[in-house]
Amino acid sequence: MGNQATSREQLGICAEGNLHSIYLMLNANEGVEAQVRPCVANVAQYLYELADKYADSAFNGFIAIGANYWDNLYCDARPTQLKPFPAIHEGSREAPALEYDLFVQIRSDRFDILHLVANEVCQMFEGLVELVDEERGFRFMDSRDLTGFVDGTENPKGRQRQEVALLGEQDPLFHGGSYVHVQKFVHDLSKWHRLPQKKQEDVIGRTKLDNIEYESKDKPLYSHIKRVNLKDEQGNSREILRQSMPFGSVKEQGLMFISVCENSINFEKMLESMMVGDKDGNHDHLMHFTQAITGSAFFAPSLDFMIDQG
């Protein structure tokens, strides 16, 4: 193994926001692990180098390996908290699990470059994997969700992005890697737009136009912000880095929700708080207007781990 202390992280994990994105969900063919391993390393290296080549359009990307596929690919070592997506059914609310073997996220401020690279990546995997799903995301207005509210306001800034998203020395082999959770949410926008603006703001816990967070005492227990701002036993915030973007067409649209974190627990607790709620059953009322149709758990290793294993 290389020197884990200097493991190079994949540049898409902590990247700042972009105008465009493409998401590729892939399943490997039977019995091709020996060819997939070097291919994964090649794709990761390719995305890493393109960040330099297309720096003027802020290109970045990463590849992640599904929880259920990891042992097929890397049977000698497994990230300690990597487990399948924690599906939840609670009343009429559902967070289903739909696992994939591989996930590729690429983003840039130029869509043509993404289109080119997505095709290249699929050609590199040709004969080894099936492209099961593909979505194309975009920045909406001033980084708003399609509900009209600014998204990702709570995200860690600057150097803190690395601290939240990347494993440190707690799992040395996977230093510089990240736990990735992906959910495709489809919004019911006609239902949402029928809700008066003040009611929408109560559901989110922020004002719509100027994005001012409600005072703590004014936040309804069912508001989205109340449900996702959690603390651990020591009173520290359970943070994740969101790399989410709106996606879709007029026919079907919503949010590609993407969480990257140095642990998998923060996301799991957040999902439970939204779907199941607190001890009194206060759940996230935003879930009345959107439906997760996928849920997948991955790990995005460092570039060096994939090259060493490839």
N, C-alpha and C positions, 0 to 999 in steps of 0.2 A: 504493500500500500504506500501511497505517497505521503507526504507530511500533512497530516490532517489539520494541523494548526493554521495552515495557509490555504485550506480548501477554497477554491473559487466558487462562489455561489452563481447560480444561473441568474442572468441580469434582469429577467422579466419579473422576478419574484418581488423585488422591492422598488421597481421602477415607478416613477411619477406617472400621472395620468396621460393618456393619449387621445387622439381624435377617433381612431378606428381600431377594431380588433377582429381576429378570427379565432374561433375555438374548434379544435378537431377532437372528436371522441372516437377512439380506435379500439378494435378488438383484434387480438393476434390469432392467426390460424393455429391449428393443432400442431404441436411438436416442432415449432420453429424457433424455440428459445435460443438455441446456439447461434442463429443468424440475427435474431432480434437484438441480442445484447450489444454486439458491436454497432448495429444500426442505430440504437438509442444513443450510444456515445457519439456517433457521427452527427446525428441530428442536433444533439446538444451543443457540440463543438461548432457546427454550422451556424446555429442561432447566435451563439456567443460572438463569433467573428463578424456576423452581419451587423451587430450593434455598432461596430466601428465603421463598416462600409457605408451604412445608411444612417450615420450619426445625425445628419442634417434633418432627418425626418423622425428622430428619436425612436428608432426601431428597437424593440426588445422582445424577448420571448423565453419560454421555458417548456420543458417536457417533464411530465410526472407519471409515476407508475401506480396503477390501481392497487388497492389493498388486497384484493382477491387474486391478483396476478403476481404480486411481488415475489412470492416464494418460488414461482416457476422460473423467474428471471434471475434472482439473486438468492440462491438457497442457503448461502453461508451466513448471512447476517440480515437482520430485520430491524427497522426502527422500532423502539420499544413501545410507542403508543399508536402504531399503525394498525387500525382495525376497520372492518367494513362500515359503511355509512350507517349511522344510528337511526333507522327508519322509525317514524312516530305516527300512530293513528290515535287521534283524540277527538271524540265527537265527530263533528263534520270536518275537522281539520286533519290534513294529511301531509306528512313529509316523507314521500316514498323513497326507497333506495333503488337506484338503477346504476349498477356498477359498470365501468369500462376498464379495459386493460391499460390503456395509455391515454393521456390527455396532453394536447399541445395547445398552448396559448401564445399567439403572436400579436403584437400591437405596434402601431406606428401612426404618424400623422399623415401618411400617404397610403391610401387604400390600394393603389395599383401595386405597390411593393408587397403588401400583405398577400394579395392575390397571387403574385409571382412566387413568393416564398411558400405559401400553402401548397401550391402545386408541386414545388420542388420537394417539400417534405414528404408528400404522398408518393412521389416517384422514388424517393430513397427507401421507402417502406414497401415498394411494390412487390406483390407476391407473398408478403409476410403478414400483412394486416388487412382488415376491412375497415373502411371509413363508415362508421355507424351513424354518426350525426355530425353536423357542422352548423355553427351559428356565426353570424357576423354582427359585431357590436359597434356602437357609435356613441360619441359624446353628444348628449342632448342639451341644447342651450348652454347655460353656465354650469355644467356638470350636474344636471338634475336627472332624477329618475323620471320616467314617463308619467308618474303621478303629479309631477310639477314641483316636487320638493327637492332641494339640494341633497345629493347623496354623498356619503363618505366624509361629512364634516368632522366626525369624531376620529378620523384616521390619524395614526401617529405621523409626526412630521420629521423630516431630516434624518439624522442618524438613528433616531428612535425606531424608524421603520425596520432597520436591520435587527435591532434588539428584540422587537416583537415577532418578526417573521422568521428569523433564522436560528437554527439550533447552535448552541455554543458547546461548551465542554461537557454538558451533562450526558451526551451520547457521542463520544469522540469520533467514532467511525462515520457518523452522519453530520459532523460539523459543517455548517454552511447549507444544510438542507432545510426543507420546510414541509409541514403538514398542510395539505391542500384539500379544501372541501368545496364542491361545486354543486349549485342547485340552479336549475332553470325555472324561474318563476314566470308564469303567464298571468298578466293583469286583466281584470275585468274593468276596463277603463270607463265603459258606459255607466256601470254601477257606481264607480268612484266619482265620476263627474256629476252625478245626480246629488251627491252629498254636498251640503253647503260648505263654503270655505272654512268657517270656524270649526265645524265638525271634523273636516279633514285635518285641520291643525291639531285638534285634540287627539285624533288617532295617531298622528306622528309625534306630537310633543314639541313642535316648533312652529313658528310663523312661516307662511308659504312664500311670500314675496321677498322679505329681507332675511329669512333664515335665522331668526333669533330663537334660541332655545327657551322654552318655558322655565320659569322659576321652579325649583324642586317641588315646592308645596302646591304648585298649580298643575303639575303633570298628572294626568289620570293614570291609575294603576294599569290600565289596559293600553297605554300609549306605547308606540314602538320603541321610543328612546328609553322609557322606563324598563321595558322588558329586555333590552339588549345591553344596558349599562349595568354590568354585574361586578360584584367584588368577591375575592376569595376569602378563605378563613382568616387571613392576616389583614384583611381590609384593603388589599391592593386591587386595582382595576383588572378585570379579566379582558385583556386587549387582544384584538386580532387586527391584521392589516387587510382591508377590503380592496380587492382589485376588480370590483363589479362594474359592469357597463350595461346600459339598455341594449336590447336587441330586437330584431324582428321586422315585420311588415305590417300593413294595415290589418291583414287577416289574423295574425297572431303576434303579439308583442308583449314585452315584459322586461325582466332583468336577469342577466346572467350573474348570479351572486357567486362571488369567489372569495373565499377566506384563505389567507396564508398565515401560518403561525408556527412558533417554535414548539407548540404542544397541540394535541388534538382536543384537550379537555375544554378549553375556553369556548371553542365552537359548539361542542356538544352541550355544554351548559346553556349557551345562548339559545340554541335550537329548542331545548326543553322549556326554557322560560317563555319563548314565543308561542310554542304549540300547546304545551300543557299548562303553563302559567305558574303562579305562586301557590302557596298552600291554600289560599282562598279561591283558586281557580281563575285568577285574573290573567287572561292570555292576551296576546298581541292582536288587537282588533284590525290591524292592517291585513291580517290573514283572511278577513272576510272579503277582501277585494283582490286577492291574488292567490294563485295556487302553484305550489312547487310540483313540477311534473317529473323532475329527476332529482337524484341525490347521490353523489359519488364521492368516495374518499380516495385520496392519492398521497404519495410522498414524492416530492421533487428533490432528488439528491443533489449534492454538489457536482459540478462539472467533473472534478477530479475523481470522484467516486465512480462515475459512469465510465470514464476513460480507463481507470485502473481495472474495473470489472469486465470491460468490453473485450 
